Amino acid sequence: MYKHFDPIADKCGEIVEYIMSSPDLPDDDGVLFKIRLSVEEVVENVVRYAYENGAGYLEARVEKSADNMLNIQLKDEGKPFDPLAKPDPDITLSAEEREIGGLGIFLCKQMMDNVTYRFENNCNILTLQKQL
C-alpha cells in the first residue's frame, strides 16, 4: 500500500487512518494499539515540524514482508531531522524534572520491534517495523 499526501497541513488524521486501513495489519487489538500510537506520534511530528505551515508532502508505504514483518515507511522532504538521535528520556524522573520532548519517539521505539531513520536524496525516511 502506498499513498502520497500533498500538502500535509491538517491531514494528520487522514494519514494515520490510511496507514491503519492496511489489509496487512493484524486482527489483534493490543498490537493494533501499539502500531496506531507509534504511527500517530511519528505522523504528528512530521505534520507539525517538517515543513513550514505543512506545505509539503509525506509518502506513506505499508507492506508485509515474507517473514511476516509489517513495514511502515514515512518519507518527506522536510527539514532533515533524525528523531532517533536524541537520547531517550529518563523516565525515572518526574514529568517536571524531565527535559521537554522525546517521550513520544521513546514510546514508539518501545512499542515497535525496530525503528530506523535515514536521510537519503534530500529525504527523511523513517521506517517502523512490527513482527506480526
A tleap script that builds the chain and sets N, CA, C and O, in Angstrom:
source leaprc.protein.ff14SB
mol = sequence {
  NMET TYR LYS HIE PHE ASP PRO ILE ALA ASP
  LYS CYS GLY GLU ILE VAL GLU TYR ILE MET
  SER SER PRO ASP LEU PRO ASP ASP ASP GLY
  VAL LEU PHE LYS ILE ARG LEU SER VAL GLU
  GLU VAL VAL GLU ASN VAL VAL ARG TYR ALA
  TYR GLU ASN GLY ALA GLY TYR LEU GLU ALA
  ARG VAL GLU LYS SER ALA ASP ASN MET LEU
  ASN ILE GLN LEU LYS ASP GLU GLY LYS PRO
  PHE ASP PRO LEU ALA LYS PRO ASP PRO ASP
  ILE THR LEU SER ALA GLU GLU ARG GLU ILE
  GLY GLY LEU GLY ILE PHE LEU CYS LYS GLN
  MET MET ASP ASN VAL THR TYR ARG PHE GLU
  ASN ASN CYS ASN ILE LEU THR LEU GLN LYS
  GLN CLEU
}
set mol.1.N position { 0.837 -1.170 0.000 }
set mol.1.CA position { 0.000 0.000 0.000 }
set mol.1.C position { 0.886 1.238 0.000 }
set mol.1.O position { 1.869 1.308 0.738 }
set mol.2.N position { 0.539 2.196 -0.816 }
set mol.2.CA position { 1.341 3.415 -0.922 }
set mol.2.C position { 0.420 4.583 -1.236 }
set mol.2.O position { -0.504 4.468 -2.042 }
set mol.3.N position { 0.692 5.727 -0.575 }
set mol.3.CA position { -0.064 6.932 -0.898 }
set mol.3.C position { 0.821 8.149 -0.674 }
set mol.3.O position { 1.629 8.196 0.253 }
set mol.4.N position { 0.643 9.129 -1.551 }
set mol.4.CA position { 1.358 10.401 -1.498 }
set mol.4.C position { 0.369 11.458 -1.018 }
set mol.4.O position { -0.668 11.663 -1.649 }
set mol.5.N position { 0.677 12.131 0.090 }
set mol.5.CA position { -0.170 13.204 0.636 }
set mol.5.C position { 0.527 14.535 0.395 }
set mol.5.O position { 1.679 14.712 0.790 }
set mol.6.N position { -0.162 15.472 -0.249 }
set mol.6.CA position { 0.433 16.770 -0.544 }
set mol.6.C position { -0.669 17.800 -0.763 }
set mol.6.O position { -1.490 17.626 -1.664 }
set mol.7.N position { -0.711 18.854 0.023 }
set mol.7.CA position { 0.105 19.168 1.194 }
set mol.7.C position { -0.387 18.371 2.398 }
set mol.7.O position { -1.463 17.773 2.360 }
set mol.8.N position { 0.410 18.367 3.467 }
set mol.8.CA position { 0.060 17.570 4.633 }
set mol.8.C position { -0.598 18.379 5.747 }
set mol.8.O position { -1.032 17.811 6.749 }
set mol.9.N position { -0.677 19.693 5.583 }
set mol.9.CA position { -1.307 20.531 6.615 }
set mol.9.C position { -2.705 19.997 6.911 }
set mol.9.O position { -3.488 19.754 5.992 }
set mol.10.N position { -3.015 19.815 8.181 }
set mol.10.CA position { -4.328 19.364 8.652 }
set mol.10.C position { -4.703 17.965 8.171 }
set mol.10.O position { -5.886 17.627 8.142 }
set mol.11.N position { -3.738 17.157 7.799 }
set mol.11.CA position { -4.048 15.811 7.302 }
set mol.11.C position { -3.526 14.703 8.207 }
set mol.11.O position { -3.446 13.551 7.782 }
set mol.12.N position { -3.170 15.026 9.438 }
set mol.12.CA position { -2.618 14.017 10.334 }
set mol.12.C position { -3.583 12.834 10.479 }
set mol.12.O position { -3.185 11.682 10.307 }
set mol.13.N position { -4.830 13.117 10.792 }
set mol.13.CA position { -5.817 12.053 10.974 }
set mol.13.C position { -6.014 11.227 9.720 }
set mol.13.O position { -6.118 10.003 9.790 }
set mol.14.N position { -6.064 11.881 8.584 }
set mol.14.CA position { -6.249 11.186 7.302 }
set mol.14.C position { -5.066 10.260 7.009 }
set mol.14.O position { -5.259 9.141 6.533 }
set mol.15.N position { -3.869 10.712 7.284 }
set mol.15.CA position { -2.677 9.901 7.036 }
set mol.15.C position { -2.664 8.688 7.966 }
set mol.15.O position { -2.393 7.570 7.528 }
set mol.16.N position { -2.958 8.908 9.249 }
set mol.16.CA position { -2.986 7.803 10.212 }
set mol.16.C position { -4.043 6.784 9.804 }
set mol.16.O position { -3.781 5.581 9.818 }
set mol.17.N position { -5.232 7.250 9.441 }
set mol.17.CA position { -6.299 6.326 9.053 }
set mol.17.C position { -5.940 5.541 7.798 }
set mol.17.O position { -6.283 4.365 7.682 }
set mol.18.N position { -5.262 6.177 6.868 }
set mol.18.CA position { -4.815 5.467 5.674 }
set mol.18.C position { -3.894 4.308 6.069 }
set mol.18.O position { -4.089 3.177 5.623 }
set mol.19.N position { -2.900 4.589 6.899 }
set mol.19.CA position { -1.953 3.550 7.321 }
set mol.19.C position { -2.677 2.442 8.077 }
set mol.19.O position { -2.410 1.260 7.862 }
set mol.20.N position { -3.597 2.827 8.966 }
set mol.20.CA position { -4.302 1.840 9.776 }
set mol.20.C position { -5.346 1.057 8.983 }
set mol.20.O position { -5.908 0.091 9.500 }
set mol.21.N position { -5.612 1.450 7.750 }
set mol.21.CA position { -6.567 0.715 6.913 }
set mol.21.C position { -5.900 -0.395 6.110 }
set mol.21.O position { -6.570 -1.092 5.348 }
set mol.22.N position { -4.602 -0.565 6.270 }
set mol.22.CA position { -3.879 -1.579 5.513 }
set mol.22.C position { -4.431 -2.977 5.806 }
set mol.22.O position { -4.635 -3.336 6.966 }
set mol.23.N position { -4.668 -3.753 4.769 }
set mol.23.CA position { -5.120 -5.131 4.986 }
set mol.23.C position { -4.031 -6.017 5.599 }
set mol.23.O position { -4.305 -7.143 6.015 }
set mol.24.N position { -2.805 -5.511 5.652 }
set mol.24.CA position { -1.705 -6.276 6.234 }
set mol.24.C position { -1.645 -6.181 7.760 }
set mol.24.O position { -0.874 -6.906 8.389 }
set mol.25.N position { -2.442 -5.304 8.361 }
set mol.25.CA position { -2.429 -5.173 9.810 }
set mol.25.C position { -3.106 -6.387 10.449 }
set mol.25.O position { -4.042 -6.951 9.883 }
set mol.26.N position { -2.632 -6.781 11.622 }
set mol.26.CA position { -3.185 -7.974 12.275 }
set mol.26.C position { -4.543 -7.699 12.924 }
set mol.26.O position { -4.941 -6.550 13.114 }
set mol.27.N position { -5.219 -8.756 13.248 }
set mol.27.CA position { -6.501 -8.664 13.949 }
set mol.27.C position { -6.253 -8.897 15.434 }
set mol.27.O position { -6.789 -9.831 16.030 }
set mol.28.N position { -5.435 -8.035 16.017 }
set mol.28.CA position { -5.035 -8.150 17.423 }
set mol.28.C position { -5.067 -6.748 18.011 }
set mol.28.O position { -4.233 -5.908 17.673 }
set mol.29.N position { -6.026 -6.497 18.889 }
set mol.29.CA position { -6.218 -5.147 19.428 }
set mol.29.C position { -4.977 -4.605 20.132 }
set mol.29.O position { -4.684 -3.414 20.028 }
set mol.30.N position { -4.253 -5.450 20.839 }
set mol.30.CA position { -3.049 -4.995 21.539 }
set mol.30.C position { -1.965 -4.537 20.578 }
set mol.30.O position { -1.335 -3.501 20.792 }
set mol.31.N position { -1.750 -5.304 19.525 }
set mol.31.CA position { -0.743 -4.952 18.527 }
set mol.31.C position { -1.198 -3.723 17.744 }
set mol.31.O position { -0.397 -2.834 17.455 }
set mol.32.N position { -2.488 -3.674 17.402 }
set mol.32.CA position { -3.017 -2.509 16.680 }
set mol.32.C position { -2.857 -1.233 17.498 }
set mol.32.O position { -2.542 -0.182 16.941 }
set mol.33.N position { -3.069 -1.308 18.807 }
set mol.33.CA position { -2.889 -0.147 19.675 }
set mol.33.C position { -1.455 0.362 19.599 }
set mol.33.O position { -1.224 1.564 19.474 }
set mol.34.N position { -0.493 -0.554 19.673 }
set mol.34.CA position { 0.921 -0.168 19.621 }
set mol.34.C position { 1.276 0.465 18.276 }
set mol.34.O position { 1.995 1.462 18.217 }
set mol.35.N position { 0.765 -0.127 17.202 }
set mol.35.CA position { 1.045 0.413 15.873 }
set mol.35.C position { 0.423 1.795 15.724 }
set mol.35.O position { 1.085 2.728 15.268 }
set mol.36.N position { -0.860 1.935 16.109 }
set mol.36.CA position { -1.550 3.228 15.968 }
set mol.36.C position { -0.850 4.315 16.774 }
set mol.36.O position { -0.612 5.407 16.259 }
set mol.37.N position { -0.524 4.033 18.014 }
set mol.37.CA position { 0.126 5.043 18.853 }
set mol.37.C position { 1.459 5.473 18.250 }
set mol.37.O position { 1.784 6.660 18.245 }
set mol.38.N position { 2.222 4.526 17.749 }
set mol.38.CA position { 3.515 4.832 17.135 }
set mol.38.C position { 3.337 5.659 15.869 }
set mol.38.O position { 4.035 6.652 15.663 }
set mol.39.N position { 2.407 5.247 15.031 }
set mol.39.CA position { 2.147 5.962 13.777 }
set mol.39.C position { 1.651 7.374 14.059 }
set mol.39.O position { 2.095 8.327 13.418 }
set mol.40.N position { 0.731 7.517 15.015 }
set mol.40.CA position { 0.211 8.851 15.354 }
set mol.40.C position { 1.334 9.775 15.799 }
set mol.40.O position { 1.384 10.933 15.383 }
set mol.41.N position { 2.222 9.286 16.629 }
set mol.41.CA position { 3.331 10.103 17.129 }
set mol.41.C position { 4.227 10.573 15.989 }
set mol.41.O position { 4.556 11.756 15.901 }
set mol.42.N position { 4.618 9.658 15.125 }
set mol.42.CA position { 5.533 9.998 14.043 }
set mol.42.C position { 4.871 10.924 13.025 }
set mol.42.O position { 5.466 11.921 12.618 }
set mol.43.N position { 3.651 10.605 12.615 }
set mol.43.CA position { 2.958 11.432 11.628 }
set mol.43.C position { 2.712 12.829 12.182 }
set mol.43.O position { 2.905 13.817 11.474 }
set mol.44.N position { 2.293 12.922 13.426 }
set mol.44.CA position { 2.060 14.234 14.042 }
set mol.44.C position { 3.335 15.075 14.020 }
set mol.44.O position { 3.283 16.274 13.742 }
set mol.45.N position { 4.467 14.459 14.309 }
set mol.45.CA position { 5.734 15.194 14.293 }
set mol.45.C position { 6.072 15.698 12.894 }
set mol.45.O position { 6.523 16.833 12.738 }
set mol.46.N position { 5.862 14.871 11.885 }
set mol.46.CA position { 6.147 15.297 10.508 }
set mol.46.C position { 5.219 16.442 10.116 }
set mol.46.O position { 5.666 17.459 9.586 }
set mol.47.N position { 3.925 16.271 10.379 }
set mol.47.CA position { 2.953 17.300 10.002 }
set mol.47.C position { 3.251 18.620 10.710 }
set mol.47.O position { 3.120 19.687 10.109 }
set mol.48.N position { 3.651 18.559 11.982 }
set mol.48.CA position { 3.869 19.783 12.757 }
set mol.48.C position { 5.222 20.445 12.490 }
set mol.48.O position { 5.330 21.671 12.538 }
set mol.49.N position { 6.256 19.644 12.209 }
set mol.49.CA position { 7.599 20.214 12.219 }
set mol.49.C position { 8.399 20.116 10.925 }
set mol.49.O position { 9.352 20.876 10.751 }
set mol.50.N position { 8.055 19.224 10.021 }
set mol.50.CA position { 8.909 19.018 8.845 }
set mol.50.C position { 8.898 20.207 7.888 }
set mol.50.O position { 9.932 20.579 7.335 }
set mol.51.N position { 7.725 20.794 7.699 }
set mol.51.CA position { 7.576 21.884 6.734 }
set mol.51.C position { 6.943 23.088 7.407 }
set mol.51.O position { 6.159 22.953 8.347 }
set mol.52.N position { 7.287 24.244 6.922 }
set mol.52.CA position { 6.640 25.451 7.400 }
set mol.52.C position { 5.190 25.448 6.906 }
set mol.52.O position { 4.937 25.303 5.710 }
set mol.53.N position { 4.262 25.607 7.813 }
set mol.53.CA position { 2.821 25.639 7.514 }
set mol.53.C position { 2.304 24.354 6.867 }
set mol.53.O position { 1.267 24.385 6.204 }
set mol.54.N position { 2.991 23.237 7.039 }
set mol.54.CA position { 2.528 21.970 6.468 }
set mol.54.C position { 2.526 21.944 4.962 }
set mol.54.O position { 1.857 21.107 4.356 }
set mol.55.N position { 3.270 22.855 4.340 }
set mol.55.CA position { 3.286 22.968 2.882 }
set mol.55.C position { 4.342 22.039 2.302 }
set mol.55.O position { 5.386 22.493 1.833 }
set mol.56.N position { 4.076 20.767 2.334 }
set mol.56.CA position { 4.991 19.781 1.804 }
set mol.56.C position { 4.289 18.449 1.710 }
set mol.56.O position { 3.083 18.357 1.939 }
set mol.57.N position { 5.035 17.423 1.376 }
set mol.57.CA position { 4.410 16.122 1.168 }
set mol.57.C position { 4.909 15.090 2.169 }
set mol.57.O position { 5.939 15.260 2.822 }
set mol.58.N position { 4.145 14.023 2.262 }
set mol.58.CA position { 4.514 12.839 3.037 }
set mol.58.C position { 4.079 11.634 2.222 }
set mol.58.O position { 2.941 11.564 1.757 }
set mol.59.N position { 4.984 10.695 2.055 }
set mol.59.CA position { 4.650 9.441 1.400 }
set mol.59.C position { 4.557 8.374 2.482 }
set mol.59.O position { 5.451 8.238 3.317 }
set mol.60.N position { 3.465 7.621 2.454 }
set mol.60.CA position { 3.264 6.541 3.415 }
set mol.60.C position { 3.214 5.222 2.657 }
set mol.60.O position { 2.481 5.077 1.678 }
set mol.61.N position { 3.997 4.278 3.121 }
set mol.61.CA position { 4.036 2.959 2.496 }
set mol.61.C position { 3.875 1.915 3.607 }
set mol.61.O position { 4.539 1.988 4.641 }
set mol.62.N position { 2.990 0.950 3.379 }
set mol.62.CA position { 2.772 -0.137 4.336 }
set mol.62.C position { 2.878 -1.451 3.569 }
set mol.62.O position { 2.186 -1.666 2.574 }
set mol.63.N position { 3.755 -2.319 4.050 }
set mol.63.CA position { 3.966 -3.611 3.392 }
set mol.63.C position { 4.257 -4.677 4.438 }
set mol.63.O position { 4.847 -4.401 5.482 }
set mol.64.N position { 3.841 -5.875 4.143 }
set mol.64.CA position { 4.193 -7.013 4.989 }
set mol.64.C position { 5.210 -7.848 4.229 }
set mol.64.O position { 4.988 -8.207 3.073 }
set mol.65.N position { 6.321 -8.155 4.876 }
set mol.65.CA position { 7.386 -8.918 4.216 }
set mol.65.C position { 7.087 -10.413 4.306 }
set mol.65.O position { 6.184 -10.842 5.025 }
set mol.66.N position { 7.860 -11.186 3.567 }
set mol.66.CA position { 7.693 -12.642 3.537 }
set mol.66.C position { 7.888 -13.261 4.922 }
set mol.66.O position { 7.315 -14.309 5.220 }
set mol.67.N position { 8.694 -12.618 5.767 }
set mol.67.CA position { 8.925 -13.147 7.115 }
set mol.67.C position { 7.924 -12.595 8.135 }
set mol.67.O position { 8.170 -12.631 9.340 }
set mol.68.N position { 6.780 -12.079 7.631 }
set mol.68.CA position { 5.677 -11.608 8.474 }
set mol.68.C position { 6.036 -10.373 9.303 }
set mol.68.O position { 5.563 -10.214 10.428 }
set mol.69.N position { 6.864 -9.513 8.746 }
set mol.69.CA position { 7.224 -8.251 9.392 }
set mol.69.C position { 6.422 -7.139 8.717 }
set mol.69.O position { 6.455 -6.996 7.495 }
set mol.70.N position { 5.712 -6.365 9.511 }
set mol.70.CA position { 4.994 -5.207 8.984 }
set mol.70.C position { 5.979 -4.050 8.902 }
set mol.70.O position { 6.641 -3.718 9.886 }
set mol.71.N position { 6.074 -3.437 7.727 }
set mol.71.CA position { 6.986 -2.314 7.491 }
set mol.71.C position { 6.162 -1.085 7.141 }
set mol.71.O position { 5.417 -1.084 6.161 }
set mol.72.N position { 6.300 -0.047 7.943 }
set mol.72.CA position { 5.620 1.225 7.687 }
set mol.72.C position { 6.717 2.247 7.423 }
set mol.72.O position { 7.542 2.529 8.291 }
set mol.73.N position { 6.713 2.792 6.221 }
set mol.73.CA position { 7.751 3.755 5.845 }
set mol.73.C position { 7.109 5.115 5.592 }
set mol.73.O position { 6.128 5.229 4.856 }
set mol.74.N position { 7.678 6.132 6.210 }
set mol.74.CA position { 7.227 7.518 6.034 }
set mol.74.C position { 8.386 8.320 5.463 }
set mol.74.O position { 9.498 8.305 5.990 }
set mol.75.N position { 8.096 9.021 4.374 }
set mol.75.CA position { 9.152 9.747 3.665 }
set mol.75.C position { 8.689 11.176 3.414 }
set mol.75.O position { 7.559 11.408 2.984 }
set mol.76.N position { 9.582 12.139 3.690 }
set mol.76.CA position { 9.266 13.545 3.442 }
set mol.76.C position { 10.529 14.284 3.034 }
set mol.76.O position { 11.640 13.792 3.231 }
set mol.77.N position { 10.351 15.474 2.463 }
set mol.77.CA position { 11.473 16.329 2.089 }
set mol.77.C position { 11.567 17.537 3.021 }
set mol.77.O position { 12.079 18.589 2.636 }
set mol.78.N position { 11.077 17.380 4.228 }
set mol.78.CA position { 11.140 18.465 5.195 }
set mol.78.C position { 12.545 18.666 5.725 }
set mol.78.O position { 13.510 18.102 5.211 }
set mol.79.N position { 12.640 19.484 6.766 }
set mol.79.CA position { 13.934 19.742 7.392 }
set mol.79.C position { 14.557 18.415 7.817 }
set mol.79.O position { 13.872 17.580 8.405 }
set mol.80.N position { 15.833 18.206 7.534 }
set mol.80.CA position { 16.470 16.971 7.983 }
set mol.80.C position { 16.364 16.847 9.502 }
set mol.80.O position { 16.740 17.759 10.239 }
set mol.81.N position { 15.850 15.714 9.954 }
set mol.81.CA position { 15.690 15.512 11.392 }
set mol.81.C position { 15.681 14.029 11.707 }
set mol.81.O position { 14.837 13.285 11.208 }
set mol.82.N position { 16.617 13.605 12.529 }
set mol.82.CA position { 16.692 12.216 12.976 }
set mol.82.C position { 16.093 12.134 14.376 }
set mol.82.O position { 16.747 12.520 15.345 }
set mol.83.N position { 14.859 11.639 14.503 }
set mol.83.CA position { 14.234 11.570 15.823 }
set mol.83.C position { 14.902 10.551 16.743 }
set mol.83.O position { 14.665 10.558 17.951 }
set mol.84.N position { 15.725 9.688 16.187 }
set mol.84.CA position { 16.391 8.660 16.990 }
set mol.84.C position { 17.715 9.145 17.577 }
set mol.84.O position { 18.303 8.472 18.423 }
set mol.85.N position { 18.186 10.312 17.130 }
set mol.85.CA position { 19.486 10.817 17.585 }
set mol.85.C position { 19.448 11.333 19.018 }
set mol.85.O position { 20.457 11.296 19.722 }
set mol.86.N position { 18.301 11.805 19.442 }
set mol.86.CA position { 18.179 12.338 20.796 }
set mol.86.C position { 18.166 11.182 21.799 }
set mol.86.O position { 17.512 10.167 21.562 }
set mol.87.N position { 18.877 11.326 22.909 }
set mol.87.CA position { 18.872 10.257 23.913 }
set mol.87.C position { 17.462 10.039 24.473 }
set mol.87.O position { 16.657 10.967 24.546 }
set mol.88.N position { 17.189 8.807 24.863 }
set mol.88.CA position { 15.894 8.511 25.473 }
set mol.88.C position { 15.733 9.313 26.757 }
set mol.88.O position { 16.703 9.542 27.479 }
set mol.89.N position { 14.493 9.744 27.042 }
set mol.89.CA position { 14.269 10.490 28.282 }
set mol.89.C position { 14.461 9.583 29.501 }
set mol.89.O position { 14.267 8.369 29.434 }
set mol.90.N position { 14.842 10.198 30.594 }
set mol.90.CA position { 14.993 9.462 31.852 }
set mol.90.C position { 13.606 9.360 32.476 }
set mol.90.O position { 13.138 10.296 33.124 }
set mol.91.N position { 12.960 8.228 32.280 }
set mol.91.CA position { 11.578 8.074 32.760 }
set mol.91.C position { 11.503 7.819 34.269 }
set mol.91.O position { 10.414 7.689 34.826 }
set mol.92.N position { 12.674 7.748 34.931 }
set mol.92.CA position { 12.657 7.629 36.386 }
set mol.92.C position { 12.428 8.996 37.034 }
set mol.92.O position { 12.094 9.075 38.216 }
set mol.93.N position { 12.607 10.075 36.259 }
set mol.93.CA position { 12.384 11.427 36.769 }
set mol.93.C position { 10.905 11.780 36.660 }
set mol.93.O position { 10.184 11.213 35.839 }
set mol.94.N position { 10.464 12.706 37.479 }
set mol.94.CA position { 9.086 13.182 37.370 }
set mol.94.C position { 8.944 14.005 36.089 }
set mol.94.O position { 9.939 14.433 35.504 }
set mol.95.N position { 7.716 14.219 35.666 }
set mol.95.CA position { 7.463 14.996 34.444 }
set mol.95.C position { 8.068 16.391 34.551 }
set mol.95.O position { 8.558 16.933 33.560 }
set mol.96.N position { 8.036 16.973 35.741 }
set mol.96.CA position { 8.576 18.319 35.941 }
set mol.96.C position { 10.096 18.339 35.825 }
set mol.96.O position { 10.672 19.350 35.422 }
set mol.97.N position { 10.750 17.238 36.173 }
set mol.97.CA position { 12.206 17.171 36.162 }
set mol.97.C position { 12.773 16.799 34.792 }
set mol.97.O position { 13.935 17.083 34.500 }
set mol.98.N position { 11.954 16.164 33.953 }
set mol.98.CA position { 12.425 15.708 32.640 }
set mol.98.C position { 12.510 16.852 31.654 }
set mol.98.O position { 11.778 17.838 31.746 }
set mol.99.N position { 13.425 16.697 30.701 }
set mol.99.CA position { 13.531 17.627 29.595 }
set mol.99.C position { 12.289 17.495 28.721 }
set mol.99.O position { 11.741 16.401 28.586 }
set mol.100.N position { 11.847 18.587 28.132 }
set mol.100.CA position { 10.675 18.559 27.271 }
set mol.100.C position { 11.013 17.865 25.957 }
set mol.100.O position { 12.082 18.085 25.388 }
set mol.101.N position { 10.102 17.031 25.483 }
set mol.101.CA position { 10.248 16.374 24.182 }
set mol.101.C position { 10.911 15.020 24.285 }
set mol.101.O position { 11.602 14.713 25.257 }
set mol.102.N position { 10.687 14.212 23.257 }
set mol.102.CA position { 11.343 12.925 23.153 }
set mol.102.C position { 10.564 11.749 23.704 }
set mol.102.O position { 10.912 10.601 23.430 }
set mol.103.N position { 9.508 12.007 24.480 }
set mol.103.CA position { 8.769 10.899 25.086 }
set mol.103.C position { 7.995 10.107 24.033 }
set mol.103.O position { 7.915 8.881 24.116 }
set mol.104.N position { 7.430 10.793 23.049 }
set mol.104.CA position { 6.655 10.108 22.009 }
set mol.104.C position { 7.496 9.146 21.197 }
set mol.104.O position { 7.083 8.011 20.957 }
set mol.105.N position { 8.668 9.582 20.772 }
set mol.105.CA position { 9.524 8.700 19.973 }
set mol.105.C position { 10.073 7.577 20.850 }
set mol.105.O position { 10.314 6.473 20.361 }
set mol.106.N position { 10.270 7.847 22.129 }
set mol.106.CA position { 10.692 6.809 23.072 }
set mol.106.C position { 9.618 5.719 23.140 }
set mol.106.O position { 9.934 4.531 23.077 }
set mol.107.N position { 8.357 6.122 23.268 }
set mol.107.CA position { 7.263 5.153 23.304 }
set mol.107.C position { 7.188 4.370 21.997 }
set mol.107.O position { 6.960 3.160 21.997 }
set mol.108.N position { 7.380 5.064 20.902 }
set mol.108.CA position { 7.378 4.420 19.592 }
set mol.108.C position { 8.454 3.332 19.537 }
set mol.108.O position { 8.189 2.225 19.068 }
set mol.109.N position { 9.649 3.636 20.006 }
set mol.109.CA position { 10.739 2.666 19.992 }
set mol.109.C position { 10.431 1.474 20.909 }
set mol.109.O position { 10.866 0.354 20.641 }
set mol.110.N position { 9.682 1.718 21.988 }
set mol.110.CA position { 9.315 0.649 22.902 }
set mol.110.C position { 8.232 -0.260 22.319 }
set mol.110.O position { 8.234 -1.466 22.568 }
set mol.111.N position { 7.323 0.306 21.555 }
set mol.111.CA position { 6.167 -0.436 21.057 }
set mol.111.C position { 6.410 -1.156 19.732 }
set mol.111.O position { 5.746 -2.147 19.428 }
set mol.112.N position { 7.352 -0.663 18.957 }
set mol.112.CA position { 7.665 -1.305 17.680 }
set mol.112.C position { 8.885 -2.205 17.880 }
set mol.112.O position { 9.633 -2.041 18.843 }
set mol.113.N position { 9.076 -3.144 16.974 }
set mol.113.CA position { 10.232 -4.038 17.088 }
set mol.113.C position { 11.506 -3.397 16.561 }
set mol.113.O position { 12.608 -3.737 16.991 }
set mol.114.N position { 11.345 -2.464 15.625 }
set mol.114.CA position { 12.510 -1.791 15.067 }
set mol.114.C position { 12.069 -0.442 14.508 }
set mol.114.O position { 11.026 -0.342 13.862 }
set mol.115.N position { 12.861 0.586 14.756 }
set mol.115.CA position { 12.612 1.917 14.203 }
set mol.115.C position { 13.948 2.403 13.650 }
set mol.115.O position { 14.948 2.451 14.366 }
set mol.116.N position { 13.951 2.763 12.364 }
set mol.116.CA position { 15.187 3.238 11.742 }
set mol.116.C position { 14.931 4.550 11.015 }
set mol.116.O position { 13.820 4.831 10.564 }
set mol.117.N position { 15.988 5.340 10.916 }
set mol.117.CA position { 15.933 6.615 10.202 }
set mol.117.C position { 17.118 6.682 9.263 }
set mol.117.O position { 18.216 6.221 9.574 }
set mol.118.N position { 16.864 7.271 8.103 }
set mol.118.CA position { 17.968 7.601 7.202 }
set mol.118.C position { 17.598 8.859 6.427 }
set mol.118.O position { 16.422 9.143 6.198 }
set mol.119.N position { 18.620 9.603 6.031 }
set mol.119.CA position { 18.438 10.783 5.192 }
set mol.119.C position { 19.069 10.443 3.862 }
set mol.119.O position { 20.279 10.235 3.770 }
set mol.120.N position { 18.239 10.388 2.827 }
set mol.120.CA position { 18.702 9.922 1.523 }
set mol.120.C position { 18.040 10.744 0.425 }
set mol.120.O position { 16.822 10.927 0.435 }
set mol.121.N position { 18.828 11.239 -0.518 }
set mol.121.CA position { 18.315 12.046 -1.640 }
set mol.121.C position { 17.439 13.205 -1.156 }
set mol.121.O position { 16.355 13.443 -1.689 }
set mol.122.N position { 17.925 13.919 -0.140 }
set mol.122.CA position { 17.220 15.055 0.457 }
set mol.122.C position { 15.899 14.679 1.097 }
set mol.122.O position { 15.013 15.526 1.218 }
set mol.123.N position { 15.746 13.435 1.509 }
set mol.123.CA position { 14.504 12.979 2.137 }
set mol.123.C position { 14.774 12.346 3.498 }
set mol.123.O position { 15.750 11.617 3.678 }
set mol.124.N position { 13.891 12.640 4.453 }
set mol.124.CA position { 13.841 11.932 5.720 }
set mol.124.C position { 13.050 10.650 5.464 }
set mol.124.O position { 11.957 10.700 4.898 }
set mol.125.N position { 13.586 9.518 5.873 }
set mol.125.CA position { 12.883 8.247 5.711 }
set mol.125.C position { 12.905 7.533 7.059 }
set mol.125.O position { 13.957 7.127 7.552 }
set mol.126.N position { 11.728 7.393 7.635 }
set mol.126.CA position { 11.595 6.711 8.917 }
set mol.126.C position { 10.819 5.424 8.666 }
set mol.126.O position { 9.762 5.435 8.035 }
set mol.127.N position { 11.352 4.327 9.164 }
set mol.127.CA position { 10.713 3.036 8.994 }
set mol.127.C position { 10.400 2.441 10.363 }
set mol.127.O position { 11.270 2.344 11.229 }
set mol.128.N position { 9.147 2.046 10.541 }
set mol.128.CA position { 8.675 1.376 11.752 }
set mol.128.C position { 8.421 -0.075 11.378 }
set mol.128.O position { 7.808 -0.349 10.347 }
set mol.129.N position { 8.884 -1.005 12.201 }
set mol.129.CA position { 8.666 -2.414 11.921 }
set mol.129.C position { 8.068 -3.119 13.127 }
set mol.129.O position { 8.456 -2.881 14.271 }
set mol.130.N position { 7.113 -3.994 12.836 }
set mol.130.CA position { 6.463 -4.781 13.883 }
set mol.130.C position { 6.322 -6.212 13.396 }
set mol.130.O position { 5.750 -6.458 12.334 }
set mol.131.N position { 6.839 -7.147 14.163 }
set mol.131.CA position { 6.692 -8.567 13.828 }
set mol.131.C position { 5.247 -8.975 14.084 }
set mol.131.O position { 4.700 -8.733 15.160 }
set mol.132.N position { 4.641 -9.593 13.083 }
set mol.132.CA position { 3.239 -9.984 13.205 }
set mol.132.C position { 3.111 -11.460 13.568 }
set mol.132.O position { 1.998 -11.966 13.712 }
savepdb mol mol.pdb
quit
